[in-house]
Amino acid sequence: MIEIHDESQIFHLKTRDFSYIFQVLETGDLVHRYFGKKVEHFSDGNKITYIDRSFSPSPITGNRTYSLDVLPLEYSSNGLGDFRTSALDARNEFGATVDLKYKGYRFYKGKQDLEGLPASFGSEEEVESLEIDLYDSLTDVTVTLQYSVFEAASYLARSAKIQTGQYPCKLEKALSATLDLPHQDFIVHRLTGRYAYEKEWTQTPLTKGQYSIGSIRGASSHSRTPFLALASPNADEDSGEIYSAHLVYSGNFTAFVETTAMETSRLGLGLESQYFSWQLQEQDSFQTPEVLLSYTDKGFTGMTQASHSFITTHLIRSSFATKPRPILINNWEATYFDFTEEKILDLARVARQVGIELFVLDDGWFGERNNDETSLGDWKVNPDKLPNGLDGLAAAINQLGMKFGLWFEPEMISIDSDLYRAHPDWAIHTEGRKPIYSREQLVLDLTKPEVCDYIVDSVSAILDSAAISYVKWDMNRNITNIPEGLANDQRFEFHHRYMLGLYSILDRITTRFPHILFESCAGGGGRNDLGIMYYMPQAWASDDTDAIERLSIQEGTSLIYPSSSIGAHVSAVPNHQVGRITPLATRGNVAMMGGAFGYELDLTQLSEAELVEIGQQIETYQSIRETIQFGQLYRLKKTANTWAANYVKEDRSQAVLTFVKILAKPEAPLLQLRLKGLDPTARYDCPQLETSFYGDELMNIGVTIPHVQQDYYSLQYIFNKI
């Protein structure tokens, strides 16, 4: 809820778990007062204290104690004496300074969409919104700070809209939000990595200066995720204060934490400014992406569970957000480009025999696509491979009792393609410069409306042509060769205009085909962010399908993203990426923890015993699917050699425990695992242990892990309430 105290000009934003308070000073400056555990009342105990600080300039003549450099500003600009990293850099005929003073507010129930951008949503019963206008009378610039409070979900959405009046203005920086906190005793948690090693949970003590992450690739990237958490040094899984911040955006971004000489800190997120500027004409506006803020004192489990719930309920707009995800087989690692219709159907027949529910045809079905160097953009069926077309193949797979899905890479264009020969100017390129290729492909210029229309029309034609219920939307290279011929201001608008074009495409296609489950992919997790998840409710977490590598990838991904969104498959051994040989049971147990469970191997080459085991895995997963995909995650143990977690169904009627040991050790100590989240008074039956336990036993005493001397050993125990 939002409390507005007009007399003191204090705004108190409350959720289930936290309070967020800011105030208008007599000078008109908007300052942050508190963000932390919920308080019912605010009585100004943490008064702003004015002290004469050397080298902190004051905008008030004769007052050496009032300095913007030490005030906890809610949204700062350049050039007025705040020497910390600002939120706004706006330049016009009056210079590079915008002096933002409070002008007024608007309050309303519900939440408005952000024009052209993905953003959180909620009903009038679920969310209240507040808009604060800050105004500079000299430049006639208004910055509207947008706040939406999700009380039950315990999240705050922030963004900013910059509007010009009678003068043009050029934005050199426009962050979505900054947040000034009263101390700097934090551990910074973020998700780093690289291709095939995405979402590594990384922790760094905050030291003097600035810690920042970001991307200039034209995508959020494999190596950086637009998310930061600031945790107290004593925070663990079950307790401790954590501030978390997500940016709902898929392109170039920055996220930073800056310490100050006064031992405070400033958190900021928004569009990356190195390759950004935006020209606003008179009576024009610019909308920043949205930042999602939350606070918990319940440790990383509290942060994770709140994030999963909020994303599922208030960020993923697809109707599949709360629907069970099908168990699929993807033919990629089984066939790569070398397949025929009969080979696909042979694989599909075996897949159906073991209980798989969805068959996904990956790359190679269109144009002359027999390798990764041709035909992107030519979205027409290759009749040599599929003589009965997609319609015939989909019908045959439907007759087997499975749904049919299809792979696309619509944002790309091959230089060896009919599309490129007809429209070379549709590829992002620099006139007079040799293109920089990746897999002999270029990126289509989504700043051009005709290119966006082509993608929508050509993809829609395919989706209309057959019974397609699932799409894997891939993106396998980043942006280079920004057009140099554009005027300077337009050139630095390019990356954001590209993202607006992409979001327009995704909006049009997913709106037109609401019955299709869309999965995003960018060489694995190269664009696994909330901007894409708004349109596509699940993502292929990584091209690395090795079970042991997937432990850290899936742990980092599930730190903030719902399990139902994490694509995880059982693949062949030796693993195609790392050559490791792991038991089929371990591959299955690890992939099941991903949530969006499936297989990616040639079932026709497996033994009868292996097929029987896969059938048992599928039967088991069907019995625990709702718990894994939509239950509560509890991380139990992580060392260099062991990993364990359990999921608990929302009504606590079922729990699933998974344990993985990487390498066998001589004379290894016994391990007792205590579960979390159960009903302490209920009795749970465990068929794998052939006995039953009370919930308090499992949580306080736990179960002993068998002493098995085997590398890559795993187990899965299922506990069902009696």
Protein Blocks (a to p, Z undefined) as FASTA:
>chain_A
ZZddfknopacdddfkbccdddddfkopacdfbdcdddfbdehlagccddddehiacfbg
hiakbcfklpccfbdcehiopabdcfbdcddfkbjcdcdddfbdcddehjdddehiacdd
ddfklpccdddddddfklopacdddddddfknopacdddddddfkbccddfbdcfbdcdd
fbfcdcddddeddehiahiacdddddehjdddddfehpabjkbccddddddfkbcfkgcc
ddddddddfbdcdddddddfkopacddddddfklgccdddehiacddddddddddfebjm
lmmmmmmmmmmmmmmmcfklmgccdddddfklmnmmmccfklmmmmmmmmmmnopabdcd
dehiacjlfbfkehihiacddfklmmnojklmmmmmmmnopacdddddfkbccfbbfklm
mmmmlpgcdehiacddehhiacddfkbmklmmmmmmmmmmmmmmpccfbdcdddfbdceh
iafkbcfklmmmmmmmmmmmmmmmmmmmmmmmmmbccdddeehjalgcfklmmmmmcdcf
bfclcfklmmmmmmmmmmmpcfklmccdddddddfklopacdfklmmmmmmmnopacddd
dfklpcfklmmmmmmmmmmmmmmmmmmmmmccddfbdcfkbccdddddfklpaccddddd
fbdcehiacdddddehiafkbccddfklopacdfklmmmnopcddddddehiacdddddd
ZZ
